[in-house]
Amino acid sequence: MSGSPPDVVVDASALIRGLTTSGTAGDWVDRIAAGAVGAMAPDLVYAEVANAAVTETRFGSGAVGLVDDVLELPLETKPVIGLARSAVQIALELGLSGYDAVYVALAEGLAVPLVTADRGLAAVYAPCELVA
């Protein structure tokens, strides 16, 4: 990225949905790939994408390709270590997993929306853009 602040925080669910289906999630990923939208995620995103790729049978032998596609995106990342304390507080307040709360902590810290395909997360955290 060019050093400018990100426009959004994007979670693993939105990236996976965007790379495997059409619709608004695909539009978001296309805009990120083209550099039209600056996106940031906690560095946890790569582990979450890898986990989803190997545990979801629908990806099969395409699991490595999915991870490669995410690695190729111009996605700025932030280390989880700087988000952990806030994430615990957010998880307890909103009833989220610690993983989801890390994305919320980053979005709140940057004062930007969170793009997600997770309906449960979007239901409890209003500054989300739910993609399908």
C-alpha positions, 0 to 999 in steps of 0.5 A: 500500500502507498502509506495512506490509511486503509478504507476498510478492515476485511476479515477472512470470511469476506476474502474467502467468499469473495475469492470463491463466489460472485456477488458483493464479496467478489466485488470487494475483493476485485476492488482490493486487488485493483488497489481501488480500496485500501484494505487492512487486516490483522496478520491473523487473517492468513492463518484463518484463510489457511485453516478454512482452506484445509478444513473445508472439503469444497476447496479440495486441492484448490486450498493452496491456490486459495491461500496464494490468491489471498497472499497476492492481494495488496492487503496491509496487515497489523500484528495481532500483538497490538490488538490482543488487549482490546480484542479481549475487552471487545469479545467480552462486551459483544459476545464474540470469539477472540478471533472476530474481536481482533478484526473489530479491534482493528476496525475500531482503532482505525475508525473504518468499517469492517467488511465481513461475510459473517452474519453473526459478527455483523449482527452484533457490530454495527459498523460492518458491511455484510457481503454475500 
